């Protein structure tokens, strides 16, 4: 069994920054991908960024140059540094762990960008 827990969401003004954290625990293999997805009201859940166990990253075009994903393998933890936040970044952000077998999702953390 695997548990995935996000933290770090909140309310921030446009142009501000937030850092999200996601910690995975349980039966985690040595090769896996962890990523962040987001879902705004009435919209589908989309990839924001993900990172493999060897450090390959990919980003949604809408966040390139503003968001950075990083991981601490020893801690099975991934971070999402979000800078220059915009109102359109408002969403529930979910962490996902992908490895051999089923995917695991966290419960989500709300990010609201508003003045």
N, C-alpha and C positions, 0 to 999 in steps of 0.2 A: 504494500500500500504506500502511496505517495501523498504527501500534503504539500500544498502550495499556498503561501500566505503573502499577500501584498500589504504594503503600508506606504504612507507618505503623501496621499492625496490631500486636497483641500481647496480653499478659495484663494485665488491670486489675481492681481490686477493685470490687465494687458501689458505686455512687455516684461512681466516678471518671470521668475524661475521657480521650479519645483523639482524635487528629486524623489522618484519612486523607487522602492525596494521590493524585491520578491525573494523569499527564501523557500527553498524546497527541502523536504526531509523525507526519510523513509528509504524505500528500495530504489535507489537511483543508480543507473549504470554509469560507466565511465564515458560513454559517448552519448551526448544528448544535446538538444537545442532548447534554449529558453528564449521566450519572446514576450513582447507586449502587444496587446491588441486593444482596440477601443471601440466603444459602441455609444453613439449619441442617440437620443430619443427618436424613435421612428426610423432608424437607419440600421444597416447590417453591421456586424462586428468585423472590423478590418485590421489588418496587420499595421502596426506602427513601426516596430523594429524587432529583429531577432539576432541571436548570436549563437554560433555553434561552440562545441566544446574545444575547438582549436582556434577560436577567435574570429571566424568569418562572420561578417555582419551584413545585414541588408536593412534598408529603410524605405518607408513610404516616401514618395516624392514630396508630399506636403510637409514633411518634417526634416528633410535633409538640410544640414547646415544649422539646425536649431536644436535638435535632440541628439543625444549620444547614449548608446547602450554599452554597458560594460559588465563584466562578470568576475566573481571571485570563486574560482572553481573549488578551492579548498572548503569554501563555505556553502557551495551549491546556491549561490546568491547572484542575482542579476539586478542591475541598477539602470534606471532611465533618468538621465539628466535632461530636463526640459527647460530651454531658455527661449527668450523672446516669444513668450506664450501669446496666443491669439484667442479671441472668443470662439473661433471655430475648433479649437482644441478641447473645448468643453465636452466631456464624455465620461463614461465609466471605463476605467482602464483595467484590463485583465491580464494576468500573467499566465503563460502557458508553458508547460514542459512537455517536450516531445522526445520519446525514446522508443526503443523496440517495445511494442505492445501499445496499450491505450495511451491517449494524451491525458494530461492532468491540467486542470484549470483552477485558478484561485477564485475567491469570491468577488473580486473586483474592488476598486477604490475610486471614489468620485473625484474628478478634477473639474473645477469650475473656474473659468477665466472671465472675470467681470469687474467693471469699475463700480 
